[in-house]
Each structure stands twice: as C-alpha cells, then as structure tokens.
C-alpha cells in the first residue's frame, strides 16, 4: 500500500451535496469514512456513489446494542460491500462474536467481500481523567484500551480503533495482523480540536498504525487539496514497524 492509501478522510458533513463537493475537491483520496451524521442523512445512497467512483469505504456507525440487534445491523451493513465496519468493544463478548458471524453471512448473501470488523476501544475524545471520574473505570487508560482490543481479537474481530498514543502497545500485544485504525491524528501545524490523545501522522505510522483517520486538518483547511498534498508529502517514505 502506498502511504497516502493509508489515510482515511472523514465525510463528516450533513448531506449528500456537501459530501460530493468534498469528494470533488479531493480526487486523490481513495479511502473515505462515512459516519453517523452523513449515513443518517443519506442512507446507503452515499455508499453507492462512493463505490461507483471506485472509492474504499470505512462505514463508522459504532454499533452498540444487545447481541441480536448488533448481529442484525452488521449483517445488513456487510451487504453494502464496505471495507471497514465498527462496533463498540463494550457491547461485550457475545455481541462481538455474533457480529463477526453475521457480517460474514451478510456479505455472502450480497455476493460481496466481508468488511473488516473493527472494535472501538475508547473514543479519542475521552481523556484519562474522564475515564476515571466520569465513567468510573478503575484501569489506567492505556490498559483499558489494551483490554478492549484483546477482547475484540479474542472474539474474532479483525482489528481495533484506538488513539495513536495506544498504537505501539496494541501492536506489540495484538500482533502484526491485527488492524489498527487511528483517528485523532493531527499534523504538527494543525489544531488538536477535541482530540485528547493525539500524535502526528508520521508518529502514528511509526508506532504501528495501519490506517490514519485525518479529518479537519484536511477538510476544514482553506485549501483541502493543498492540506492533503502536504500531509501525503510528509508521510512519503514513512513505514510502520510491522
């Protein structure tokens, strides 16, 4: 994979028109993330449009419910032929195992490749203090993220979403074949916004991330194409240790 193919750009916009405008501005982007806001607005139509343009898709809906409901949602979503699909690890082992089976069933029924099922360990907007005081989790944040990733791998998932600051530890513990997707990545010249646990793109790749989710530094830039080019050039020749 070329380095720039490892960058996923979020379509964090409210409607189809805004999404297509962003895709048009960034023709070199090959991998797009569709999240809750856009999918709720457009439904699967936006996925069909992206696939017609030969784009890869990270469908980031972060399923979190009882096992039967999660399984049904993953079965349906897998039929869209997306590349990555997310579920919260805190849904529990039964839901994670049901999701892996259902995603494969849905893909077979639709005649498409099954998506890589990726667990959310902990949202990158949550700090260590919030984990301890608001969520009442007694583990230190890196240990908590690791335990969620290990649970996901044990349940048969393909990888995990984690902040870049947890990547190195998860890579060492979960192995080279476990996909690690890192949001909250910010170039040194960009604002961190609401990301509490961030690294630069080069640092995240060197730590062992497979994919980087980079949003506002690109999409909110005065010139998104220039920002994309700048990040791509900064990452040229940077490889992960795995």
Secondary structure, DSSP 8 states (H G I E B T S, - for coil): --GGGGEEEE---SSHHHHHHHHHHTTT--EEEEEHHHHHHHTTHHHHHHHHTT-EEEEEEEE-S-HHHHHHHHHHHHTTT-SEEEEEGGG-HHHHHHHHHHHHHHHHHHTS---EEEEE-S-TT--HHIIIIIS---S-HHHHHHHHHHHHHHTT-SEEE--HHHHHHHHHHH-TTSEEEE--B--TTS--TT-SS-B-HHHHHHHT-SEEE--HHHHTSTTHHHHHHHHHHHHTT-----
